[in-house]
Amino acid sequence: MLAGAPPHSENCPVQGAFPCGVCMLSLCMCGFCMRTPALPVSFVFYVFPGAVLKIDPGWSTLFIGEFVTLTCDIEGAEAGWEYSFYKDQQQYSPGYQTTNSYRFQITSSNDGGEYDCVGRHKGSSETEKSKTVSFTAAEKPRATLTSGNTTISVGGSVSLSCSVRDSDGWKYEFYKTTSTSWEKLVETSVGDSGVIQVSKGGIYQCRGERETSGYLSDMSDVAIIRITFTNKPVITQQPSWSQIFQGEKITLTCEVQGGEKTDWRYYWRRNSRSLPNEDEKLLQFTASESFNGDYKCMTTRRDDFYSLTTWSEAFTVSVLRPKLSVSPSWLIPGASVTLICHTEPPSAGWSFYWFKAVPNSQDSYTYEPLPGTSSGTANNSFTVHGQTHTAGYACSAGRGDPLIYTQHSRPTFVWSSGVHPSASLTVNPDRVQHFTSESLSLTCEGNSSQWRLIRFLTDDSLLSFLPPATINGSTYIKNEAPRKAVYWCESGTEFSNAVNISTHSDGVILVSPVYPVPVGESVTLLCVMKTGNISSDVFFYKNNKLIENERLGEMKISAVSESDEGFYKCQYNGRESA
């Protein structure tokens, strides 16, 4: 480009010239214009190269805290140049300077913008201006840590990726927490993808570092990496019987398939509640009903709490007692009592043991072997002869080699309605059926001063020991709910007669005596409502067959015989007693 004439010299050869400021001619030499253009003249032109602004580092986004160097390059320029730097068309450096670079630190986002530079030669008023170069200034960045798929097989690895958003030129450092500090794992190079592989779970962080300046980003947020192994634990049981009986020794084993060489820590649950047997591969217990439920186990690597398996499939433990049934439930004079001990599976080498239930002082029973049964029987039934009073029985079973015994079955009772002097139960009012709005008293009498009253709910097969709320030797019961139950008294080895009592909230009931009616005596059956006796239109049934229609609402048998024995009920206005 034409930069103008060379500077004026005292030895300028031009003669008869006027200063260019007053010269009207277009040719100017040595600062003067020529009056005689016809004379030959020589011209010298200087062509200056353009200015180029460079920014280091040259990324489009820079961050608060980074240092920036602006360099104004003029190709071929030698001494005698000076430079000035501009931001958004406003002078940024303090005037012109002889060095072609200017360094500053970014302190706010306002430092971003469009920059250019101007170079000028000291002997000339002409200047060279660069094109603009821009960058964005942003807040100090925070690195982001992400993970790949964390569900892997034992021996696999998980990818961790570190990045700083919307910017380039980073290399990355990865850290993992220990019990006391952060441990630096690895440092990547610029141009790498910022991805590493880890085989252990844990608490990780990362940060970025600018390649040339060493500028550091903020640490990423803490990332808890939990590795889930696809190797699933499996629970096995020894002995491997499908049914477990109370008293048997059981061992559950948690095994990680494909992870046999890994040092595991073990965790157990029963019915979704944690068990205290942590860090035990084997779960051992003596079977009882309290151990019934669904068991699960899971494991973590012993050296890595964050690398774990899933929970195993549920393994159901069904701890059973043998069940004892008696026939008949109510004693028949002169008849034998048959005991049957039920187990599952019903065969498979069981031996059976038979016991008599003896009341103790802890609201429970001790068990004495029945005569001749201490060695067990191969048959699951046993016959008791000559039983005349209420009594309780139990059974147990054994199997395996060595022989493992179950606990006793719950006691099962055979009841006698016959009263005997050593132990008797009386009921007031003397009838089988009652309304829930009524109270009744039950009195235990006989050869003991300490009795307990037992109630067996026949619908629920539930045995309960009633609290000793006694007045003058009698226990008073408030019939708060409809129920059917058998009551009797116990003390030491003594069992009283048993009585059937049912309570009803509404409807009609049949008034009949609690105790058996002796042959030859009379008995009157009444049909009543909560509001009182029914005077007419009552139907009476024996063993579900209509026998009489009494207008007075009662049925009288003047002399009871064995043929009168049976189940009676009454019906009034479509409502029937139980």
ABEGO torsion letter per residue (X at the ends): XBAEBBBBBAABABBGBBBAAABABABBBGGBBBABAABBBBBBBBBBBBBBBBBOBABABBBBGBBBBBBBBBBGBBBGBBBBBBBGGBBABBEBBABABBBBBBABAAABEBBBBBBBBAABABBBBBBBBBBBBBBBBBBBBBBBBABBBBGBBBBBBBBBBGBBGBBBBBBBBBAABBBBABBBBBGBAGBBBBABBEBBBBBBBBAAAGBBBBBBBBBBBBBBBABBBBBBBOBABABBBBGBBBBBBBBBBGAAABBBBBBBBBGGBBBABBGBABBBBBBBAAABEBBBBBBBBAABAABBBBBBBBBBBBBBBBBBBBOBABBBBGBBBBBBBBBOBABGGBBBBBBBBBBBAAGBBBBBBBBGAAAEBABABBBBBGBABBBBBBBBBBBEOBBBBBBBBBBBBBBBABBBAABBBBBOBBBABBBAABBBBBBBBEABABBBBBBBBAAAGBBBBBBBBBBGGBBBBBBABBBBBBBBBBBEABBBBBBBBBBBABEBBBBBBABBBBBGBBBBBBBBBAAEBBABGBBBBBGGBBABBBAAGBBBBABBBAAABEBBBBBBGGBBBX
